[in-house]
Amino acid sequence: MKDIPWVSVKRLPVNKVSGFIASPSLDMLSVEEPLEIRIIYGAAGNRTEKNISITMRTPGNDLELALGFLFTEGIISSYADVKSIAHMPLSCELQKENVVCVELTEGFIPNLLQADRNFYTTSSCGVCGKGSIQSIRTVSPYTNLARQQEISLSPEVFYSLPGKLRLAQSNFEATGGIHASALFTREGELVLLCEDVGRHNALDKLIGSALGKNMLPLNTYILLLSGRASFELIQKAAMAGISTVAAIGAPSTLAVELANEFGITLLGFLKQDRFNIYTAHDCLLSDS
């Protein structure tokens, strides 16, 4: 995969007010633009092109975002299902490079029922519940990996993660308005990090990158979320076989329920000296 260079932050004029005095200045903002994801599939000589999704994202890692989205939505099951992936330039200059086309291997039939979100519902749609959880169990090949092993981690490892994330977040440092998902080893070493204005996009970029590197399942790593842990993020983690999730923010009740269903250890409100454990399946805390 070869992504094109993108500008993910932009400097815009603002008026900064201090006390009762306003003065012109420049501010760095995260760029937000639409990305259309298309797939080409079918038998050789009878290929079909279909628009799967349009998502608002921060430009950059678009190919990984498309891969991660297709995988976490259950439309593809592995990187072997992908023949090629590239940006699709359009005639309109304003839309140029805002379309990614994923060509699937001949004969592979994508699970397009998932494109209609029969198993995936976000916290904003208000239609989440047991039915969607059971559907994830059917779709993901990596569910319940956490229950197959038991590990021991020191709280010190978790305490070190927020600081490491902040140091690695170049876009957040510039704008203060972007989410991140990061993958760490169980010793606390940073492996992958992706940023986006959408927290779900950041995780799709991360999982797509791991998928392209043949790293799945991700049950031997720690996933760190820069914000809250919502249902859709835990769902995506379950799809990738992630067994340990730590969030700097709070989890939702359905996120905790989903983590319990799939044997995911879920930590929330992670700071430099404290955190809450909401579910604990594969992770035992040690003193060392």
C-alpha positions as CSV (number, residue, x, y, z in Angstrom):
1,M,0.0,0.0,0.0
2,K,1.2,3.5,-0.8
3,D,-0.7,6.4,0.5
4,I,-0.5,9.9,-0.9
5,P,0.9,12.8,1.2
6,W,-1.8,14.7,2.9
7,V,-2.0,17.9,5.0
8,S,-3.9,16.8,8.1
9,V,-3.7,20.2,9.8
10,K,-4.3,23.7,8.5
11,R,-3.6,27.2,9.7
12,L,-6.6,29.5,9.7
13,P,-7.1,33.1,10.8
14,V,-8.9,33.7,14.2
15,N,-9.5,36.5,16.6
16,K,-8.0,35.6,20.0
17,V,-9.7,37.3,23.0
18,S,-7.8,37.8,26.2
19,G,-9.8,39.7,28.8
20,F,-11.5,42.4,26.9
21,I,-9.0,42.7,24.0
22,A,-9.3,40.8,20.7
23,S,-6.3,40.4,18.4
24,P,-5.9,38.7,15.0
25,S,-3.9,35.5,15.0
26,L,-3.5,32.1,13.4
27,D,-4.7,28.8,14.8
28,M,-3.9,25.2,13.8
29,L,-7.0,23.1,13.1
30,S,-7.5,19.5,12.2
31,V,-8.6,19.0,8.6
32,E,-11.9,17.2,8.1
33,E,-12.9,16.0,4.6
34,P,-15.2,13.3,3.2
35,L,-13.8,10.0,2.1
36,E,-15.8,7.7,-0.2
37,I,-15.0,4.0,0.0
38,R,-15.8,1.9,-3.0
39,I,-15.3,-1.8,-3.7
40,I,-15.0,-3.8,-7.0
41,Y,-15.9,-7.4,-6.7
42,G,-17.3,-10.4,-8.6
43,A,-16.1,-13.0,-11.0
44,A,-13.5,-12.2,-13.7
45,G,-15.3,-10.6,-16.7
46,N,-18.4,-9.7,-14.5
47,R,-17.1,-7.2,-12.0
48,T,-19.4,-4.9,-10.0
49,E,-18.4,-1.5,-8.5
50,K,-20.3,-0.4,-5.4
51,N,-20.1,2.6,-3.1
52,I,-19.9,1.2,0.5
53,S,-19.5,4.3,2.7
54,I,-18.8,8.0,3.0
55,T,-17.1,9.0,6.2
56,M,-15.8,12.3,7.4
57,R,-12.1,11.9,8.2
58,T,-8.8,13.5,8.7
59,P,-6.8,13.0,5.4
60,G,-4.0,10.6,5.7
61,N,-3.8,6.8,6.1
62,D,-6.8,6.6,3.8
63,L,-5.9,3.2,2.4
64,E,-5.6,1.8,6.0
65,L,-8.9,3.4,6.9
66,A,-10.7,1.8,4.0
67,L,-9.2,-1.6,4.8
68,G,-10.0,-1.3,8.5
69,F,-13.5,-0.2,7.8
70,L,-14.2,-3.1,5.5
71,F,-12.7,-5.6,8.0
72,T,-14.4,-4.3,11.1
73,E,-17.7,-4.1,9.2
74,G,-17.3,-7.8,8.3
75,I,-17.3,-7.1,4.6
76,I,-13.9,-8.7,4.1
77,S,-12.3,-11.3,6.4
78,S,-8.6,-11.0,5.7
79,Y,-6.1,-9.0,3.6
80,A,-6.0,-11.9,1.2
81,D,-9.5,-10.8,0.0
82,V,-8.0,-7.6,-1.4
83,K,-6.5,-7.6,-4.9
84,S,-5.5,-3.9,-4.9
85,I,-6.3,-0.6,-3.2
86,A,-5.8,2.9,-4.4
87,H,-7.1,6.4,-4.5
88,M,-9.4,7.1,-7.4
89,P,-8.8,10.6,-8.9
90,L,-12.0,12.2,-10.1
91,S,-12.6,14.9,-12.8
92,C,-13.7,17.4,-10.1
93,E,-10.6,18.9,-8.6
94,L,-12.3,19.5,-5.3
95,Q,-13.0,15.8,-4.9
96,K,-9.7,14.5,-6.3
97,E,-8.2,11.8,-4.1
98,N,-11.2,11.7,-1.7
99,V,-12.2,8.3,-3.1
100,V,-10.6,5.0,-2.2
101,C,-11.3,2.0,-4.4
102,V,-10.7,-1.5,-3.0
103,E,-10.6,-4.1,-5.7
104,L,-11.3,-7.6,-4.2
105,T,-10.0,-10.8,-5.5
106,E,-11.9,-12.5,-8.3
107,G,-14.4,-14.9,-7.0
108,F,-14.5,-13.6,-3.5
109,I,-18.0,-12.6,-2.4
110,P,-18.0,-9.7,0.1
111,N,-20.5,-9.9,2.9
112,L,-22.6,-6.9,1.8
113,L,-25.3,-7.6,4.3
114,Q,-22.9,-6.1,6.7
115,A,-22.8,-2.9,4.6
116,D,-26.4,-2.5,5.6
117,R,-25.2,-2.7,9.3
118,N,-27.3,-5.7,10.2
119,F,-24.8,-6.4,13.0
120,Y,-23.2,-3.0,13.5
121,T,-25.0,-0.1,15.3
122,T,-23.3,3.0,16.8
123,S,-24.2,4.6,20.1
124,S,-25.8,7.4,18.2
125,C,-28.3,5.2,16.4
126,G,-29.9,3.9,19.6
127,V,-30.6,0.4,18.2
128,C,-27.8,-1.5,20.0
129,G,-28.3,-4.6,22.0
130,K,-28.1,-8.3,22.3
131,G,-29.0,-9.0,18.7
132,S,-26.0,-7.0,17.4
133,I,-23.7,-8.6,20.0
134,Q,-24.7,-12.1,18.9
135,S,-24.1,-11.1,15.3
136,I,-20.6,-9.9,16.0
137,R,-19.9,-13.4,17.5
138,T,-20.9,-14.9,14.2
139,V,-18.9,-12.5,12.0
140,S,-15.6,-12.1,13.8
141,P,-13.1,-15.0,13.5
142,Y,-11.2,-13.8,16.6
143,T,-13.8,-13.5,19.3
144,N,-13.0,-15.0,22.8
145,L,-9.3,-15.2,22.2
146,A,-8.8,-13.5,25.6
147,R,-10.3,-16.4,27.4
148,Q,-7.7,-18.8,26.0
149,Q,-4.8,-17.3,28.0
150,E,-4.0,-15.4,31.2
151,I,-1.3,-12.9,31.6
152,S,0.1,-10.6,34.3
153,L,0.7,-6.9,33.8
154,S,2.1,-4.3,36.2
155,P,0.0,-1.2,36.7
156,E,3.3,0.7,35.9
157,V,2.9,-0.4,32.3
158,F,-0.5,1.1,32.0
159,Y,0.5,4.3,33.9
160,S,3.2,4.9,31.3
161,L,0.9,4.7,28.3
162,P,-0.9,8.1,28.3
163,G,2.5,10.0,28.4
164,K,3.9,7.9,25.5
165,L,0.7,8.5,23.5
166,R,0.8,12.2,24.0
167,L,4.5,12.4,22.9
168,A,3.7,10.5,19.7
169,Q,0.5,12.5,18.8
170,S,1.9,15.1,16.5
171,N,-1.5,16.3,15.2
172,F,-3.0,16.6,18.7
173,E,0.0,18.6,19.8
174,A,-0.6,21.0,16.9
175,T,-4.4,21.2,17.1
176,G,-5.7,19.8,20.4
177,G,-8.7,18.5,18.6
178,I,-8.0,15.0,17.3
179,H,-8.5,11.4,18.5
180,A,-5.9,8.6,18.6
181,S,-5.8,4.9,18.8
182,A,-2.5,3.3,19.7
183,L,-1.2,-0.3,19.9
184,F,1.4,-1.2,22.6
185,T,3.2,-4.4,23.5
186,R,2.5,-5.8,26.9
187,E,5.8,-4.3,27.9
188,G,4.5,-0.8,27.0
189,E,6.4,-0.3,23.7
190,L,4.5,1.7,21.1
191,V,3.9,-0.4,17.9
192,L,1.3,1.6,15.9
193,L,-0.5,4.9,16.3
194,C,-3.2,6.5,14.1
195,E,-5.0,9.9,14.5
196,D,-8.3,11.2,13.1
197,V,-11.1,13.7,14.0
198,G,-13.3,10.6,14.3
199,R,-12.4,8.1,17.1
200,H,-13.9,5.3,15.0
201,N,-11.8,6.3,12.0
202,A,-8.6,6.4,14.1
203,L,-9.3,2.8,15.2
204,D,-10.2,1.7,11.7
205,K,-6.9,3.2,10.4
206,L,-5.0,1.3,13.2
207,I,-6.7,-2.1,12.4
208,G,-6.3,-1.6,8.7
209,S,-2.6,-0.9,9.1
210,A,-2.3,-4.0,11.2
211,L,-4.3,-6.0,8.7
212,G,-2.0,-5.0,5.9
213,K,1.1,-6.0,8.0
214,N,-0.5,-9.4,8.7
215,M,-0.5,-8.8,12.5
216,L,-4.0,-10.0,13.2
217,P,-5.3,-11.3,15.6
218,L,-4.1,-8.5,18.0
219,N,-4.7,-10.4,21.2
220,T,-1.1,-10.0,22.4
221,Y,-1.2,-6.2,22.4
222,I,-2.8,-3.4,24.4
223,L,-5.1,-1.0,22.6
224,L,-5.1,2.6,24.0
225,L,-7.9,4.9,23.2
226,S,-7.3,8.7,23.6
227,G,-10.9,9.3,24.6
228,R,-13.9,7.4,25.9
229,A,-14.6,3.7,25.1
230,S,-17.9,3.5,23.3
231,F,-19.8,0.4,22.0
232,E,-18.5,0.8,18.4
233,L,-14.9,1.0,19.5
234,I,-15.1,-2.2,21.6
235,Q,-16.9,-3.9,18.8
236,K,-14.1,-3.0,16.4
237,A,-11.5,-4.2,19.0
238,A,-13.4,-7.5,19.2
239,M,-13.4,-7.9,15.5
240,A,-9.6,-7.6,15.5
241,G,-9.1,-10.0,18.4
242,I,-7.9,-7.3,20.8
243,S,-8.1,-8.6,24.3
244,T,-6.9,-5.6,26.4
245,V,-8.4,-2.1,25.9
246,A,-7.4,0.9,28.0
247,A,-9.2,4.2,27.6
248,I,-8.2,7.6,28.9
249,G,-11.9,8.5,29.1
250,A,-15.0,6.7,30.4
251,P,-16.6,3.6,29.0
252,S,-20.3,3.3,28.2
253,T,-22.5,0.6,29.8
254,L,-22.9,-1.2,26.5
255,A,-19.1,-1.1,26.0
256,V,-18.7,-2.8,29.3
257,E,-21.4,-5.4,28.4
258,L,-19.7,-6.1,25.0
259,A,-16.2,-6.4,26.6
260,N,-17.7,-8.9,29.1
261,E,-19.3,-10.9,26.2
262,F,-16.1,-11.2,24.3
263,G,-13.6,-11.7,27.1
264,I,-12.0,-8.2,26.7
265,T,-10.2,-6.6,29.7
266,L,-11.4,-3.0,29.8
267,L,-9.8,-0.2,31.7
268,G,-11.1,3.4,31.9
269,F,-10.1,6.8,33.2
270,L,-6.4,5.8,32.7
271,K,-4.1,8.5,34.2
272,Q,-0.4,8.5,35.2
273,D,-1.3,7.1,38.6
274,R,-4.7,5.5,38.6
275,F,-7.4,3.7,36.5
276,N,-10.6,1.8,36.8
277,I,-11.0,-1.9,35.9
278,Y,-14.4,-2.5,34.4
279,T,-13.8,-6.1,33.1
280,A,-10.8,-8.3,33.8
281,H,-10.5,-11.5,31.8
282,D,-7.0,-12.0,30.5
283,C,-5.2,-9.5,32.7
284,L,-4.0,-10.0,36.3
285,L,-2.2,-7.1,38.0
286,S,1.3,-7.8,39.4
287,D,3.6,-5.8,41.6
288,S,6.6,-6.0,39.3
